[in-house]
Amino acid sequence: MQVALLRTGLAFIDSDKNEQSKMYLLEGFLENAINKIFPKECSSILASYRNLIGTHEKLITNILGSRASYFLSLNKAQRSSQLAEILQSLKPMWGVTIEIFGSERVEGILSPKHFTNHTWETICETDEL
């Protein structure tokens, strides 16, 4: 998420080739890491990440804690299989899609009930990545 926000921010400030090349290097590192950690889900996770580029930070500030807490509550297999869907839920149009189609009818969309009772405050210090 932070890399997507950084990419969005760079679109609004004057940057030179050196700064842009560092951004591409960071994105390349992120893509390689995701490919190594989540080889089966890599393409859907990266597609979700790319969809977040352009999202303004203020639009996700209030919901980011619930997504992080939910992710940390999952086991390793669940984290792997649901990361793309969690990222999709950060997109501003997620709520509209849920309202129109309902989450049970749209593949790849988590229901809002998944994030109930999850906040920054519910993350334990002992939660492991």
C-alpha positions as CSV (number, residue, x, y, z in Angstrom):
1,M,0.0,0.0,0.0
2,Q,2.8,2.4,0.9
3,V,4.5,1.9,-2.5
4,A,1.2,2.6,-4.3
5,L,0.8,5.8,-2.2
6,L,4.4,6.8,-3.0
7,R,3.8,6.2,-6.7
8,T,0.6,8.3,-6.5
9,G,2.4,11.1,-4.7
10,L,5.2,11.2,-7.3
11,A,2.7,12.0,-9.9
12,F,2.0,15.3,-8.3
13,I,5.6,16.5,-7.6
14,D,8.4,17.4,-9.9
15,S,10.8,14.5,-10.0
16,D,13.9,13.8,-12.0
17,K,15.1,10.6,-13.8
18,N,17.1,9.5,-10.8
19,E,14.2,9.7,-8.5
20,Q,11.9,8.0,-10.9
21,S,14.4,5.2,-11.5
22,K,14.5,4.6,-7.7
23,M,10.8,4.3,-7.7
24,Y,10.9,1.7,-10.5
25,L,13.6,-0.1,-8.5
26,L,11.4,-0.2,-5.4
27,E,8.5,-1.4,-7.4
28,G,10.6,-4.1,-9.1
29,F,11.8,-5.2,-5.7
30,L,8.2,-5.4,-4.4
31,E,7.1,-7.4,-7.4
32,N,10.0,-9.8,-7.0
33,A,9.3,-10.2,-3.3
34,I,5.6,-10.9,-3.9
35,N,6.4,-13.4,-6.6
36,K,8.7,-15.3,-4.2
37,I,6.4,-15.1,-1.2
38,F,3.1,-15.7,-3.1
39,P,4.0,-17.5,-6.3
40,K,0.5,-18.9,-7.0
41,E,-1.3,-15.6,-6.2
42,C,1.3,-13.2,-7.6
43,S,-0.6,-12.1,-10.6
44,S,-3.9,-11.3,-8.7
45,I,-2.0,-9.6,-5.9
46,L,0.0,-7.4,-8.4
47,A,-3.2,-6.6,-10.3
48,S,-4.8,-5.5,-7.0
49,Y,-1.7,-3.4,-6.2
50,R,-1.8,-1.7,-9.6
51,N,-5.5,-0.9,-9.1
52,L,-4.5,1.0,-5.9
53,I,-2.2,3.3,-7.7
54,G,-3.9,6.7,-7.9
55,T,-5.9,6.2,-4.7
56,H,-5.7,9.2,-2.4
57,E,-4.4,8.4,1.1
58,K,-7.3,10.1,2.8
59,L,-9.7,7.6,1.1
60,I,-8.0,4.6,2.8
61,T,-6.8,6.1,6.2
62,N,-10.0,5.1,8.0
63,I,-10.1,1.5,6.8
64,L,-6.5,0.5,6.7
65,G,-6.3,-0.6,10.3
66,S,-9.2,-3.0,9.9
67,R,-7.5,-4.6,6.8
68,A,-4.2,-4.9,8.6
69,S,-5.8,-6.4,11.7
70,Y,-7.9,-8.8,9.6
71,F,-4.8,-9.9,7.6
72,L,-2.8,-10.6,10.8
73,S,-5.7,-12.7,12.2
74,L,-5.4,-15.1,9.3
75,N,-3.1,-18.2,9.1
76,K,-0.4,-18.4,6.4
77,A,-2.6,-20.2,3.8
78,Q,-5.5,-17.7,4.3
79,R,-3.1,-14.7,4.0
80,S,-1.8,-16.0,0.8
81,S,-5.3,-16.7,-0.7
82,Q,-7.0,-13.5,0.5
83,L,-4.3,-10.8,0.1
84,A,-5.5,-9.7,-3.3
85,E,-9.1,-9.5,-2.0
86,I,-8.0,-7.5,1.0
87,L,-6.1,-5.1,-1.3
88,Q,-9.2,-4.8,-3.5
89,S,-11.2,-3.7,-0.4
90,L,-9.0,-0.6,-0.1
91,K,-10.3,0.7,-3.4
92,P,-12.9,3.5,-3.0
93,M,-15.3,1.7,-5.5
94,W,-15.3,-1.4,-3.3
95,G,-18.2,-0.2,-1.2
96,V,-20.2,0.8,-4.3
97,T,-19.6,-2.6,-5.8
98,I,-20.8,-4.3,-2.6
99,E,-23.9,-2.2,-2.6
100,I,-24.8,-2.9,-6.2
101,F,-23.9,-6.6,-6.6
102,G,-23.5,-7.9,-3.0
103,S,-20.3,-9.5,-2.0
104,E,-21.5,-13.1,-2.3
105,R,-22.1,-12.6,-6.1
106,V,-18.9,-11.0,-7.1
107,E,-15.8,-13.2,-7.2
108,G,-12.7,-11.8,-5.5
109,I,-14.6,-9.4,-3.2
110,L,-14.7,-9.9,0.6
111,S,-17.8,-9.0,2.4
112,P,-17.6,-6.1,4.9
113,K,-18.4,-8.5,7.7
114,H,-14.9,-9.9,7.3
115,F,-13.5,-6.6,8.7
116,T,-16.0,-6.2,11.6
117,N,-14.2,-6.0,15.0
118,H,-10.9,-5.4,13.3
119,T,-9.0,-2.1,13.9
120,W,-5.5,-0.9,14.7
121,E,-6.3,-1.4,18.3
122,T,-7.1,-5.1,17.8
123,I,-3.7,-5.9,16.5
124,C,-1.7,-7.7,19.2
125,E,2.0,-7.1,19.8
126,T,2.4,-10.9,19.5
127,D,0.8,-11.1,16.0
128,E,3.4,-12.6,13.7
129,L,3.9,-11.9,10.0
